[in-house]
Amino acid sequence: MGALRLLLIFAFALNAQYVGSKACYGCHSDIYKAFKKTDMGRSMASVGDWKADGIPTEASIQQPGTSHVFSVTKSEAGWTQTESEAGVFSIDHKLDYVVGSGFNGLAFLIRRGDFLFQAPLSYYSRAHKWDLSPGYEQVDLGFSRMVPQECINCHAGRPSPQSNGSAAYAEQPFQEVAIGCENCHGPGENHVKAGGKKGTIVNPAKLKPALADNICLNCHQAGDARVLQPGKSYLDFRPGEWLFDTAVIFKQPATGTEPESDLLEHYSAMQASRCFRESAGRLGCMTCHDPHTQPAGEQAVSYYRAKCLTCHTEKSCNRPASARSTDNCVGCHMPKRDVTQISHSALTNHRIPARSDEPMPALKQVVQDGVVVIDPPEQGARQLPKVMLLQAYQQMAQKHPEYEQNYLSVLDELEKSQPRDAFVEAALGDRAFTQGQTEEAIEHLQQALPLAKPAVYLELGESLIKAGRSQEAIEYLKKGAGLDPYNAVMQKTLILLYINLRSYSEARLSMEKYVETFPEDSFMRSLLARVSR
């Protein structure tokens, strides 16, 4: 397809609105029905539409190190999860959404006001049982583990957040619940209006492999950090453009000695494969995968074997026929491996090693300022704004502490060149707060308020308290709690401030509200009991 025609199609898509996958059914019913049977087509559902065949309708799991019990039950009213402590408290929430196809497992979401939260119990398909959701083994998060847009973006068809990166959603949290046609083809309004005329929607099969792969890259490559381009939101990416122009994925440079991880690293694993490296850019995700269908069982064995034989021959396999249990190419060269980060799960090895002990190859990596920029546009890596690099280092330092010094060095540079940037102000305020420079922290954090981040309001409130400006601190902490009413630290800080100011009536009202929101907090429950007596 000519470059001009592609440009025209992309221009159509940019100006079009999303119409939902059902609008595609009339002309593409066979593809629609086949896709709905795939894992992507079943990525998410409302619990009311969920077919829970064979899943136990009740279970109870005790949270390690506590007397708290999480349970799940099904009744005529629907599915409910509960946290309780015998004779002390019990709180339950109706499950609203189920996340996952069920291949590895299922997670669940509840809604509290405008916010979405992960439920404490998940169902694990391989183990055929309910168990604690990842992370709950270490700490009791109750029903307060927020699900912001960046977390749900790749599970849902089209989320409707109230603001970019927020965990607050519109009255209808999703324009489309499961991944659908427009996630890969872009908005379909113009295509529908044109009666399905060619050239009015993006067809990934007509894109060059690298550009088509960017559609998959968005959700199948985690990296160590992901930073939005200035002024962009997670919903701005359109099939047919470079993901780099919306969000940049960063990764620690590979040394070849680190253990391999398959968890959401499918894209970089594929690029490390000999198949990809020797294809001269021709091999891509769709070389082996048809997003519209998903073969299973013996059908999958023959399907993927046929894909392998488009490049290889029967003689390519060095093992004698007598030593082969089956002609299962994928079973030998893309074996499933357990994923330690999520219990009871396994994912496919996309590096396609010829042997199980094959070492990681030396990879061609685009390294900028000590980090790998995943898949920049073909015309070469563009210079990234320093503020983006600052955000990348901040995220990466959480996993790799050695990046803390990179973060501080860039912050020193930006303090001179872009001191009025809101994110830079927040970082400078955080640094000053950590160093005990209270007045400087207050000055910077007040300039960072346009970010509308609860963390900025919390740190500003704590700084004002240290400076003896408690009445001002109350106002900022209340505003922060308005942005995030389920922030336990924010509410605790406000309660203790009321107590120190001897505003006992406000303290008690805030404590009652807190215990209602976080009944699992035994310390605050006991404190409220003492106050009530």
SELO-402364 format. One line per 5 residues: their letters; for each residue x, y, z of C-alpha. Coordinates in steps of 0.001 Angstrom, whole numbers, plus 500000, padded with zeros to 6 digits. Layout:
N
A = X/Y/Z ~ ...;
This chain:
533
MGALR = 500000/500000/500000 ~ 501375/503402/499050 ~ 502569/505823/501717 ~ 500031/508481/500604 ~ 497117/506074/500909;
LLLIF = 498267/505005/504383 ~ 498504/508651/505387 ~ 494942/509283/504203 ~ 493617/506251/506108 ~ 495384/507392/509251;
AFALN = 493974/510908/508852 ~ 490472/509396/508646 ~ 491107/507421/511839 ~ 492414/510443/513734 ~ 489181/512359/513152;
AQYVG = 486841/509402/513722 ~ 485008/508459/516916 ~ 484865/505056/518565 ~ 481628/503212/517868 ~ 482137/499832/519586;
SKACY = 482664/496347/518199 ~ 478961/495612/517757 ~ 478940/498103/514883 ~ 481307/495734/513042 ~ 479071/492682/513408;
GCHSD = 476797/493396/510444 ~ 479565/493071/507838 ~ 482062/490921/509733 ~ 479899/488540/511754 ~ 482149/485483/511286;
IYKAF = 485274/487365/512367 ~ 483357/488973/515243 ~ 482126/485630/516583 ~ 485546/483973/516199 ~ 487296/486844/517977;
KKTDM = 484856/486730/520893 ~ 486113/483200/521613 ~ 489763/484285/521899 ~ 491488/485291/525138 ~ 491597/488922/523965;
GRSMA = 487919/488888/523070 ~ 487187/487609/526590 ~ 489679/489884/528358 ~ 487063/491411/530619 ~ 483331/491271/531322;
SVGDW = 480746/492607/533691 ~ 480076/489999/536362 ~ 476423/489897/535248 ~ 477532/488675/531797 ~ 480188/486299/533124;
KADGI = 479676/482558/532635 ~ 481253/481072/535784 ~ 480924/477438/534754 ~ 482710/475010/537066 ~ 484052/477680/539437;
PTEAS = 483398/477034/543159 ~ 480628/479314/544397 ~ 482194/479831/547813 ~ 485621/479824/549425 ~ 487399/481280/552473;
IQQPG = 491084/482186/552776 ~ 492794/483487/555926 ~ 495216/486343/555383 ~ 498693/485216/556598 ~ 499765/486626/559950;
TSHVF = 496314/487992/560801 ~ 492953/486787/562029 ~ 491285/488314/558967 ~ 489387/486045/556588 ~ 488544/486786/552957;
SVTKS = 485624/484896/551481 ~ 483696/484742/548239 ~ 480083/483647/547783 ~ 477510/483524/545042 ~ 473816/484165/545625;
EAGWT = 470812/485157/543541 ~ 471945/488771/543953 ~ 475340/488012/542396 ~ 478925/487423/543490 ~ 480243/488984/546713;
QTESE = 483605/489090/548435 ~ 483901/489716/552169 ~ 486618/490549/554663 ~ 485867/489755/558311 ~ 487293/489142/561744;
AGVFS = 485112/487035/564018 ~ 483214/489193/566502 ~ 484962/492388/565333 ~ 483941/493466/561818 ~ 482624/492248/558484;
IDHKL = 482540/494205/555249 ~ 481371/492926/551876 ~ 481357/494252/548328 ~ 479525/493133/545232 ~ 481844/492133/542393;
DYVVG = 481291/494329/539342 ~ 483817/493217/536712 ~ 485832/490090/536005 ~ 489272/490590/534418 ~ 490927/487864/532351;
SGFNG = 489902/485136/529951 ~ 490339/482427/532561 ~ 493279/480790/530769 ~ 495625/481518/533691 ~ 493122/482974/536117;
LAFLI = 490565/485658/536849 ~ 490776/488857/538859 ~ 487792/490901/539982 ~ 486963/494581/540343 ~ 484590/496357/542667;
RRGDF = 483314/499896/542438 ~ 483302/502304/545378 ~ 481902/505665/544350 ~ 483748/506795/541232 ~ 486701/504489/541869;
LFQAP = 487609/500941/540840 ~ 489458/498552/543163 ~ 490844/495049/542877 ~ 489073/492416/544965 ~ 491259/490525/547471;
LSYYS = 490537/487052/546045 ~ 491279/485813/542532 ~ 490469/482523/540842 ~ 493446/480518/539533 ~ 492511/478211/536669;
RAHKW = 495528/475902/536752 ~ 495114/475227/540472 ~ 491315/475184/540161 ~ 490866/477245/543298 ~ 490274/480654/544813;
DLSPG = 493271/482240/546508 ~ 494651/485628/547553 ~ 495199/488120/544744 ~ 498884/488854/544014 ~ 500335/491073/546733;
YEQVD = 497782/490178/549397 ~ 500091/487471/550722 ~ 502355/490166/552186 ~ 499897/492815/553347 ~ 496183/493239/553993;
LGFSR = 495045/495700/551336 ~ 491366/495104/552049 ~ 489172/496597/549337 ~ 491430/499623/548869 ~ 493812/498575/546098;
MVPQE = 493018/501146/543428 ~ 492947/500271/539741 ~ 494059/503391/537822 ~ 493720/503710/534085 ~ 497270/502636/533294;
CINCH = 496551/499290/534976 ~ 493248/498518/533245 ~ 494099/500005/529849 ~ 495235/496705/528323 ~ 492448/494577/529765;
AGRPS = 489531/496786/528738 ~ 488281/497771/525317 ~ 487899/501466/526069 ~ 487991/502827/529654 ~ 486401/506157/530544;
PQSNG = 488572/507795/533218 ~ 487625/511161/534665 ~ 491196/512371/534126 ~ 494419/510960/532758 ~ 495980/508325/534986;
SAAYA = 493207/508563/537564 ~ 491422/505728/539339 ~ 488203/507738/539136 ~ 485919/506811/536244 ~ 482783/508087/534579;
EQPFQ = 479358/506786/535568 ~ 479874/504088/532921 ~ 483539/503147/533529 ~ 483968/501557/530086 ~ 482759/502531/526643;
EVAIG = 483579/498944/525700 ~ 484374/496394/528384 ~ 486466/493719/526622 ~ 489189/494250/524040 ~ 487438/494768/520719;
CENCH = 487879/495508/517035 ~ 488855/499144/517488 ~ 491770/498343/519800 ~ 493641/497078/516730 ~ 491860/498849/513861;
GPGEN = 491313/502256/515451 ~ 488048/504215/515707 ~ 485468/502932/513236 ~ 483023/505815/512836 ~ 484130/506824/509326;
HVKAG = 484341/503202/508186 ~ 480765/502536/509321 ~ 479467/505735/507733 ~ 481200/504819/504470 ~ 479506/501425/504422;
GKKGT = 482743/499542/504979 ~ 484583/501206/502102 ~ 488246/500275/501904 ~ 490680/502950/502973 ~ 488472/504312/505771;
IVNPA = 489979/502286/508623 ~ 493407/500947/509605 ~ 494131/497349/508592 ~ 497172/496143/510585 ~ 497858/493477/507937;
KLKPA = 498583/496271/505441 ~ 501054/498057/507736 ~ 504781/497369/507731 ~ 505538/494735/510401 ~ 507289/497156/512780;
LADNI = 504330/499545/512754 ~ 501783/496750/513116 ~ 503804/495340/516018 ~ 503432/498643/517857 ~ 499764/497762/518347;
CLNCH = 500829/494608/520200 ~ 503749/496353/521902 ~ 501348/498637/523766 ~ 500129/495771/525957 ~ 502660/492970/525516;
QAGDA = 505780/494830/526646 ~ 505993/496063/530206 ~ 509593/497215/530527 ~ 510780/498896/533717 ~ 509096/502274/533188;
RVLQP = 506451/503814/530940 ~ 506185/507574/530541 ~ 503627/509565/528574 ~ 504833/512110/526053 ~ 504040/515695/527189;
GKSYL = 500347/516495/526759 ~ 499404/512915/525878 ~ 496991/510522/527574 ~ 496815/506739/527511 ~ 493807/506939/525200;
DFRPG = 495644/508969/522545 ~ 497413/506033/520893 ~ 495926/505019/517534 ~ 496754/501907/515492 ~ 498890/502959/512549;
EWLFD = 501128/505317/514513 ~ 504227/504747/516613 ~ 503506/504049/520255 ~ 506624/506126/520983 ~ 504671/509253/519989;
TAVIF = 502196/508633/522822 ~ 504181/506783/525481 ~ 507774/505630/525781 ~ 508732/502302/527352 ~ 512092/502147/529117;
KQPAT = 514063/499096/530165 ~ 517308/498392/531955 ~ 520030/497458/529417 ~ 520396/493690/529054 ~ 523724/492175/530013;
GTEPE = 522905/488601/529063 ~ 523383/487395/532628 ~ 520043/488375/534140 ~ 517368/485658/534519 ~ 514779/485631/531758;
SDLLE = 511284/486825/532563 ~ 508274/486207/530328 ~ 505870/488374/532267 ~ 504667/490939/529706 ~ 508029/490884/527932;
HYSAM = 506751/489095/524822 ~ 507898/491776/522389 ~ 511515/492075/523556 ~ 511702/488277/523854 ~ 510559/487919/520231;
QASRC = 513175/490460/519122 ~ 515839/488385/520893 ~ 514899/485298/518888 ~ 517022/484089/516004 ~ 513850/483938/513927;
FRESA = 513367/487690/514287 ~ 517033/488626/513939 ~ 517452/486741/510656 ~ 514165/487859/509105 ~ 515503/491308/508077;
GRLGC = 512509/492976/509672 ~ 509901/490805/507980 ~ 508885/488733/510994 ~ 506369/490277/513354 ~ 503645/489313/515776;
MTCHD = 501125/488612/513003 ~ 503541/486265/511250 ~ 502460/483623/513739 ~ 499337/485077/515346 ~ 495968/485765/513760;
PHTQP = 494304/488104/516289 ~ 490858/486963/515090 ~ 491290/483297/515990 ~ 492955/481226/518704 ~ 493536/477546/517998;
AGEQA = 493713/475201/520981 ~ 494902/471682/521759 ~ 495977/469543/518817 ~ 494692/472186/516451 ~ 497209/474645/517965;
VSYYR = 500056/472163/517489 ~ 499376/471758/513771 ~ 498534/475450/513292 ~ 501825/476749/514729 ~ 503831/473935/513154;
AKCLT = 502541/475109/509772 ~ 503692/478632/510671 ~ 507183/477316/511465 ~ 507312/475416/508180 ~ 506803/478598/506172;
CHTEK = 510475/479337/506956 ~ 511827/475943/508021 ~ 511595/472463/506548 ~ 511195/468989/508007 ~ 514986/468657/507809;
SCNRP = 515508/471755/509955 ~ 514932/469706/513102 ~ 518133/467906/514084 ~ 516435/465449/516386 ~ 515799/462014/514824;
ASARS = 512161/461186/514201 ~ 512374/458342/516721 ~ 513354/460826/519457 ~ 510402/463130/518841 ~ 507336/462469/520937;
TDNCV = 505282/464690/518617 ~ 505861/467125/515813 ~ 505126/469940/518263 ~ 507575/472710/517318 ~ 506200/475127/519909;
GCHMP = 506288/472493/522648 ~ 510085/472176/522226 ~ 511104/475690/521247 ~ 508512/477887/522985 ~ 507833/475970/526203;
KRDVT = 505568/477395/528848 ~ 507356/478456/532014 ~ 506030/479249/535463 ~ 505722/482927/536292 ~ 506901/483591/539826;
QISHS = 505384/487077/540032 ~ 501854/485706/539722 ~ 501246/482420/541472 ~ 499684/479493/539602 ~ 500486/481037/536177;
ALTNH = 502618/480195/533151 ~ 503479/481997/529924 ~ 505040/481024/526605 ~ 508733/481631/525920 ~ 508771/483965/522917;
RIPAR = 512572/483876/522536 ~ 512165/480588/520600 ~ 515487/479028/521707 ~ 516807/476126/519641 ~ 517909/474443/522891;
SDEPM = 516776/474933/526444 ~ 520310/476017/527466 ~ 520771/478465/524595 ~ 522276/481699/526027 ~ 520702/485098/525532;
PALKQ = 522165/486706/522390 ~ 523813/490108/522330 ~ 521023/492454/521338 ~ 521053/495658/519368 ~ 519590/498158/521831;
VVQDG = 518779/501842/521552 ~ 520352/503162/524762 ~ 519845/506769/525837 ~ 521265/508090/529095 ~ 521730/504621/530543;
VVVID = 518312/503189/529685 ~ 516968/501226/526733 ~ 514225/502963/524756 ~ 511955/500207/523509 ~ 511245/500308/519782;
PPEQG = 511665/503974/518811 ~ 510409/504944/515315 ~ 512412/503623/512389 ~ 513668/507073/511486 ~ 515845/506924/514592;
ARQLP = 515500/507634/518280 ~ 514263/511138/518909 ~ 515734/513165/521712 ~ 513448/512795/524698 ~ 512555/515738/526935;
KVMLL = 514580/515668/530146 ~ 511366/515724/532173 ~ 510398/512372/530626 ~ 513803/510987/531521 ~ 513319/512232/535094;
QAYQQ = 510016/510356/535313 ~ 511596/507232/533816 ~ 514438/507263/536346 ~ 511957/507801/539173 ~ 509989/504692/538155;
MAQKH = 513080/502596/537452 ~ 514685/503439/540804 ~ 511816/501621/542522 ~ 513018/498339/540940 ~ 516684/499178/540411;
PEYEQ = 518042/501482/543166 ~ 521166/502206/541131 ~ 519049/504619/539031 ~ 518479/506889/542046 ~ 521677/508791/541251;
NYLSV = 520603/509253/537605 ~ 517310/510647/538879 ~ 518995/513131/541204 ~ 521470/514245/538535 ~ 518718/515009/536019;
LDELE = 516737/516784/538748 ~ 519734/519045/539460 ~ 519891/519880/535747 ~ 516156/520589/535468 ~ 516212/522753/538584;
KSQPR = 518259/525207/536522 ~ 516674/524751/533098 ~ 512953/524028/533801 ~ 512239/524916/537430 ~ 508618/525911/536765;
DAFVE = 507562/522579/535277 ~ 504931/521078/537616 ~ 506531/517633/537686 ~ 509953/519152/538367 ~ 508407/521249/541154;
AALGD = 506925/518090/542694 ~ 510300/516339/542524 ~ 512116/519328/544022 ~ 509505/519530/546762 ~ 509904/515838/547539;
RAFTQ = 513695/516189/547697 ~ 513475/519215/549995 ~ 510942/517425/552216 ~ 513204/514378/552500 ~ 516155/516598/553385;
GQTEE = 514171/518442/556069 ~ 514113/521740/554159 ~ 510520/522470/555095 ~ 509986/525988/553752 ~ 511619/525125/550438;
AIEHL = 509446/522001/550192 ~ 506291/524061/550753 ~ 507264/526536/548033 ~ 507891/523835/545447 ~ 504905/521660/546342;
QQALP = 502492/524581/546058 ~ 503730/525086/542498 ~ 503112/521379/541792 ~ 499399/521438/542732 ~ 498259/521684/539059;
LAKPA = 499312/518020/538740 ~ 496269/517211/540935 ~ 498198/514338/542506 ~ 497100/513220/546000 ~ 500755/512532/546907;
VYLEL = 501601/516216/546370 ~ 498760/517324/548671 ~ 499845/514816/551327 ~ 503486/515910/551295 ~ 502453/519577/551297;
GESLI = 500181/518976/554266 ~ 502964/517224/556186 ~ 505396/520046/555353 ~ 502966/522679/556617 ~ 502494/520725/559846;
KAGRS = 506266/520695/560378 ~ 506345/524438/559715 ~ 503689/525037/562403 ~ 501045/526036/559837 ~ 498512/523412/560854;
QEAIE = 495351/525270/559815 ~ 496681/525567/556250 ~ 497637/521899/556342 ~ 494040/520920/557106 ~ 492763/522547/553932;
YLKKG = 495327/520859/551687 ~ 494843/517458/553300 ~ 491074/517747/552852 ~ 491547/518639/549177 ~ 493893/515670/548758;
AGLDP = 491345/513383/550411 ~ 488754/514703/547965 ~ 490931/513582/545064 ~ 491567/510216/546702 ~ 489004/509448/549423;
YNAVM = 490512/505970/549910 ~ 494019/507155/550772 ~ 494537/505749/554278 ~ 497707/507736/555021 ~ 496020/511002/554019;
QKTLI = 493082/510381/556328 ~ 495281/509233/559232 ~ 497425/512347/558923 ~ 494309/514505/559024 ~ 492929/512651/562076;
LLYIN = 496172/513022/564048 ~ 496299/516690/563109 ~ 492780/517226/564481 ~ 493798/515485/567706 ~ 496925/517621/568099;
LRSYS = 494816/520749/567545 ~ 492315/519426/570135 ~ 489574/519519/567522 ~ 488112/516358/569042 ~ 484730/516556/567360;
EARLS = 486304/516693/563876 ~ 488780/513986/564884 ~ 486013/511632/565987 ~ 483927/512207/562857 ~ 487005/511582/560690;
MEKYV = 487843/508427/562661 ~ 484332/507066/562229 ~ 484534/507700/558500 ~ 487984/506098/558384 ~ 486918/502932/560210;
ETFPE = 483894/502645/557940 ~ 486219/502822/554931 ~ 489064/500737/556388 ~ 487510/498361/558950 ~ 490553/496094/558706;
DSFMR = 492684/498735/560502 ~ 492737/497343/564058 ~ 494765/500266/565441 ~ 492255/502886/564344 ~ 489331/500739/565491;
SLLAR = 490804/500494/568982 ~ 491563/504234/569025 ~ 487983/505047/568048 ~ 486705/502726/570782 ~ 488796/504581/573366;
VSR = 487545/507947/572112 ~ 483944/506737/572215 ~ 484318/505586/575835;
